[in-house]
Amino acid sequence: MDQTEINQKLEEVGAVITDSHFVYTSGKHGRAYVNWAEVLTHPFVSWLTTNKMEDLVWGLNFETIIGPTHTGDKIAYGLALNFRTGSLPEIHYVYAQESDGGRVFPRGQDAYVRGKKILIVDDILTTGSTIDEVLEAIGSLSGVPVGIVVGCNRSSFDDSYKGIPLLSLVKVDLEQWEESECPICKEGILPREEIGHGKNFMELYGRDPTSWPANRKR
């Protein structure tokens, strides 16, 4: 399956939506929205994406695959299953669980991190804060991150993140604007209410575009 087909499948299940009007958690507005949980609710599409990830990371030399809870860990597990063949060295799967002040590897999983070459897997890369937590936890056990692969890269990083090779299935431009400057509001396009925080926006400002902050006369 080529990249175009992957993109089409992601759009079909609602994992990646573009050319619309969304209100994000931050309160900013934009034209694109990413919800990788929709991939996980469609097992066939989930399988397709991890197969594609396998192709992306094939040249990397790693011993353990790590995914942060609560979405990246499920993607990481799916990817790890692709490396179950006996013709390859055994690849271990570990989840990085949220804890006070960072991430931990519970239930003895740290044995598969300490001093190992690590591939980090996550659903979406935006600011990198989650990846940073995982990197810190890996570093505390002298693990060596050799690559990062994400379902969707909506960050400003391209081929690497802090010197570590960065791979992604799709890259989405998530240009964002303050509600008072949103060009989509100025076009009079209603924000999506079933996804993101468009419903809250409409409850606050109403359905008449002239009442929205971006369209008020200054």
SEKOL-448222 format. One record per residue (C-alpha): x, y, z. Coordinates in steps of 0.5 Angstrom, whole numbers, padded with zeros to 4 digits, always signed. Layout:
<rs>
XYZ;...
</rs>
This chain:
<rs>
+0000+0000+0000;+0003+0007-0002;+0003+0013+0002;-0003+0016-0002;-0007+0010+0000;-0005+0010+0007;-0007+0018+0007;-0014+0016+0004;-0015+0010+0009;-0014+0015+0015;-0018+0020+0012;-0024+0015+0011;-0024+0013+0019;-0023+0020+0021;-0016+0020+0024;-0014+0026+0020;-0018+0031+0017;-0016+0037+0013;-0019+0043+0010;-0025+0044+0015;-0025+0049+0022;-0023+0046+0028;-0023+0049+0035;-0017+0046+0039;-0016+0045+0047;-0011+0051+0047;-0017+0055+0044;-0014+0057+0038;-0017+0055+0031;-0014+0051+0025;-0016+0047+0019;-0014+0040+0021;-0015+0035+0026;-0012+0029+0028;-0015+0023+0032;-0011+0017+0032;-0015+0013+0037;-0020+0013+0031;-0014+0008+0028;-0014+0004+0034;-0022+0003+0033;-0021+0000+0026;-0016-0006+0027;-0015-0007+0019;-0013+0000+0019;-0009+0000+0025;-0005-0006+0022;-0004-0003+0015;-0001+0003+0019;+0004-0001+0023;+0006-0005+0017;+0008+0002+0014;+0012+0004+0020;+0015-0003+0019;+0018-0001+0013;+0020+0006+0015;+0024+0003+0021;+0027-0003+0018;+0034+0000+0017;+0035+0002+0024;+0038-0003+0029;+0034-0004+0036;+0032-0009+0041;+0026-0006+0045;+0020-0002+0042;+0017+0003+0047;+0011+0007+0047;+0008+0012+0052;+0001+0010+0055;-0005+0011+0053;-0004+0011+0045;+0003+0010+0043;+0003+0004+0047;-0002+0000+0043;+0001+0003+0037;+0008+0000+0039;+0005-0007+0041;+0002-0007+0034;+0009-0006+0031;+0013-0010+0035;+0008-0016+0033;+0011-0015+0026;+0018-0017+0028;+0016-0024+0031;+0019-0028+0026;+0024-0033+0028;+0029-0030+0023;+0030-0024+0027;+0033-0023+0034;+0028-0022+0039;+0025-0015+0039;+0022-0014+0046;+0016-0009+0047;+0015-0004+0053;+0010+0001+0055;+0012+0008+0058;+0007+0009+0064;+0005+0016+0066;+0008+0017+0073;+0009+0023+0078;+0014+0027+0075;+0015+0023+0068;+0015+0016+0066;+0017+0009+0069;+0017+0002+0066;+0013-0002+0071;+0013-0009+0072;+0020-0011+0071;+0020-0008+0064;+0026-0004+0066;+0030-0010+0064;+0029-0009+0057;+0031-0002+0057;+0037-0002+0061;+0043-0001+0056;+0039-0003+0050;+0038+0000+0043;+0031+0003+0043;+0026+0005+0038;+0020+0010+0041;+0013+0010+0038;+0008+0015+0039;+0001+0017+0035;+0002+0024+0034;+0008+0029+0035;+0007+0036+0037;+0011+0040+0042;+0015+0033+0044;+0013+0034+0051;+0011+0026+0051;+0017+0024+0047;+0022+0028+0052;+0019+0024+0058;+0020+0018+0055;+0027+0020+0053;+0029+0022+0060;+0026+0015+0063;+0030+0011+0058;+0037+0016+0059;+0036+0014+0067;+0037+0007+0065;+0043+0008+0060;+0038+0006+0054;+0040+0009+0047;+0035+0011+0043;+0036+0010+0036;+0030+0012+0033;+0023+0015+0033;+0017+0014+0029;+0010+0017+0030;+0003+0016+0026;+0003+0024+0025;+0008+0029+0025;+0005+0036+0026;+0011+0039+0029;+0016+0043+0026;+0021+0038+0027;+0023+0034+0020;+0028+0028+0020;+0030+0028+0027;+0028+0030+0034;+0034+0032+0038;+0039+0029+0034;+0035+0022+0034;+0032+0020+0027;+0025+0022+0026;+0020+0018+0022;+0013+0019+0021;+0007+0016+0017;+0004+0023+0015;+0006+0030+0016;+0000+0035+0017;+0001+0042+0017;-0003+0045+0023;-0002+0052+0023;-0006+0055+0028;-0009+0062+0030;-0012+0066+0036;-0020+0066+0036;-0019+0074+0035;-0015+0073+0028;-0018+0066+0025;-0018+0067+0018;-0023+0061+0018;-0028+0065+0022;-0027+0071+0018;-0030+0067+0012;-0036+0065+0016;-0035+0058+0016;-0038+0054+0022;-0033+0050+0027;-0034+0043+0027;-0038+0041+0034;-0037+0034+0034;-0030+0034+0034;-0025+0038+0038;-0028+0044+0042;-0032+0048+0037;-0039+0046+0041;-0036+0050+0047;-0034+0056+0042;-0041+0056+0039;-0044+0056+0046;-0040+0062+0048;-0041+0066+0042;-0047+0064+0038;-0048+0061+0031;-0048+0068+0028;-0041+0069+0025;-0041+0077+0026;-0041+0075+0033;-0035+0072+0033;-0028+0075+0036;-0025+0075+0029;-0031+0079+0026;-0032+0084+0031;-0031+0091+0029;-0025+0094+0033;
</rs>
